[in-house]
Amino acid sequence: MLDVHPPHETVATWKAFFIHIATICVGLLIAVGLEQTVEAVHHHHQREQLLSSLDRDTRATLKDADISISEYYKRMQWDRIRIEQVQSALASHTALPPAAPQTLALVTVPADPAWEAAKAGGLIPLFSQDEIAAYSEIADVVGRARPRLEVARNAHVKLGDFEKRYQFVGVEATPGYRLESTADLQSYLDLLLTDQSALDGLRAMTAVVKGAEAAILDGERDHGRVEDREIAALKSLPK
């Protein structure tokens, strides 16, 4: 708050009056300039902190995306083998063989907490228009990936619940499934296909997130080029 004090002596002439007014104006300009300088330094410091936080988020998301894409692919491969086994059992009316063991790794939900914090704190104007466009694209693809994760999680839970109904341990402690009827095998097949499809969609969306984050980490801020990297990452996925 700027405080302007009245003159200590009586202003007797116009010259003294104008000198006093000029002194006040100069003082106000200096005070406003100092205030704006302090604010600019503060905003610069905030921007540097935000950019550092965004960089950490980007590196963490890229690491998590690599792990997740690999895990989704392993689970899809397991589903593919199991689907073939169920289809063979249905076609030949033979017993379903035991399933191969699964090792599930921990996967995380894509997130961009620093950008969300910047939005919540009204700090988006600290960024350039290109930066806003690029980081908004990240927020968009992350937002689209989260529902895919939920779909995949639900499909996997339903598949697991179904398997538990039939699971038993044989003489040699090998898991097997008492799936004998055509209806049960068909239900199992449908669940496997749904799980595989959900994993495929999630893996694709995670690759898009990875492509966008990799572009940001490389210094790309053009929205179109970020999208090009997303497409390239998607196309690079093994079939």
N, C-alpha and C positions, 0 to 999 in steps of 0.2 A: 504494500500500500504506500503510495507516494504522498508525502505531507508537505504542503506549501505553507510557509510561515509568513505572516504579515511583516512589513518593514518595522524595524525597531525605532526609526526616526520618522517624523512627519515628512511626506514628500511635498516640497514647497513649489517645485518648478516642473514644467513639462519635461525638461531634460532629465531631471532626477527620476521622474516617473518612468520614462522610456528606458533609462539605464536599469531601473529596478525590474521592469518587465523583461528586458533582455537577459538579465541575470537569472531570473526565474526560468525563462525558456531554455537557456543553456543548461541550467541545473537539471531541468526535467529531461532534456535530451540525453544528458550524460547518464542520468538514473535509468531511463528507459533502455539506453544502449547497454548498460551494465546488466540490467535484468534480462534482456534478450540474449546477451552473450552467455550468461549463466544457464539460461534455459536451453540454448543451442548446445552447450557442452553437455548438459544433462541428457538431452535427446540423443546426442551422439553416443554417449555412454550406454544408454538404454538400447540403442540400435546394435551396438557392438555386442552387448550381452545377448540380445535376441538372436543375432546371427550365429553366435557361438553355440547357443542352445539348439538352434535349428540344425546346425552342422552335426551336433551330437545325435540328435534324433534321426537324421538321415543315415548316418553310419550304423546306428543301432538297427534301424529298419532294414537296411540292406543285408546285414548279417542275419537277422531273423528271417528275411525273405529267402535267402539261400537255403537255410536249414529247412524251412517250411516246404519249399518247392521240391526238395529232395525227398522229404518225408511223404508228401502227397503222392509223388511218383511211385515210391515203394509200395504204398498202400494200394494204388491203382493196379500195380503189377500183381499184387496178392489177389485182388478182386478178379483180375483177368484170368488168372489160373483157376481160381475157385469157380468162376462162371463156366469155364470150359468143363470142369469136373461135374458140375451140376447138370449142364446140358448133356454130357455124355451119359450120366446116370439116368436122365429122363429118356433119352433116345434108346438106350440099351436095356432099360428096366433092371439095372444092376445096382448094387449097394454103393453108396457115396463113400469114397475113401476119406481118411482123416485129413484135416486141413493142415497146411504147413504152419508152424508157429509164427507169431507176429511179435515184433518189437516196436513199440510205438514211442516215438520221440515227442518231447514237449514242443508244441507250436504256440506262437503268440499271436495276438490280434494286432494287425497294423495300426499304428497310432502316430499322431503328430501333436503331442502336448504343447510344445513351444508355440506353434502357430495358433492353436486354440487359446492359449493364454494371452497371446498378443491381441487376438480378436476380442476376447473378453475384457482386456484392459484398455481397449480403444487405442492401441499402438500401431495399427495398420498404416496410418499416414507416415510413419517413419520409414517405410519402404518405398522404393521406386515403383512405377506402374508395371514394369517388366517383372520385378520381384513379386509383386502382389499377384500377377497373373500366373507366374510359375508355381508359387506356393499354394495358391488357390486350386491349381490343377492337382497338386499332391493331395490336398484335403479332399478333393472330389473323388479321386481314385481310391483313397483310403476309406472314404465313406461308402463307396460301392463294394469294397472288399469285405466289410464287416458282415453284411447280411449273407454273403456267400459262405462265410465261416460258420454262421449259425445254421444254415441249411445243411452243410456238410456234417456238422456236429450232430444234428438231429438224425440224419440218415445213418450215421455210424452208431449212434445209441440204439436206434431201432434194430439195426442189423445185429448188434451185440446182444440185445435182449432176446431176439429170436434164437440166436445160437445157444444161449444159455438154457433155453427150454429143452434142447436136445443134447446138450453136451454131457458126455460121460467120460470116465477114465478107464481104459482097458487094463488088461493084465500087465502090460508093460508101460503103464502110465502114459499112453499115447492118446491125446484128445481125439474123439470121434463124434459123429453126429447120428443119432437115430432118426434119420430122415428116410422114410421108406415109402410113404404115399406120394402119388403124383402131385396132389394138391399141396403137400408140404414142400416138396422140392420146387414147385413152381413159385410158391410164396418166397422161398429162400432165394431163388433166381431173381425175382423182382426186386428184392431188397438189395441184393448184390449189385444189380444194374443201377439202381437208384443211388447207392453209395458211390459207385464208380463215376457216375455222371456228376454228382455233387462235388466230388474231389477234382474232377477235370475242370469244372467251372471255377472252383476256388483256386486251383493251381494257375489257371489262366489269369485270374484277377490279381493274384499275388505277383505274377510275372510283370503285369502292367505297373503295379506299384514299384517293383524293383527297377524297371526301366525308367520311370519318372524320377525316382530318388537318385539313381545313378547319373542321370542327366544333370540334376541339381548339384550333385557333388562335384561334377566336372565343370561347374561354372555356367551351365546353360540356363538362360533365363527367358529365351524366346519360347512362347507357348507352343507354336507349331513344331519347333524342333524337339521340345519335351515330348510331345505326342508321337513324333517319329521314333523316339527312343523307346516309348512304350510298345509300339507296334513291333519294333525290332526284337525286343525282349520276349514278346509273345511268340513270334515266329521261331525263336531259337529253342523253344521247349522241345524236348524229345517226344516222339509220338509213343 
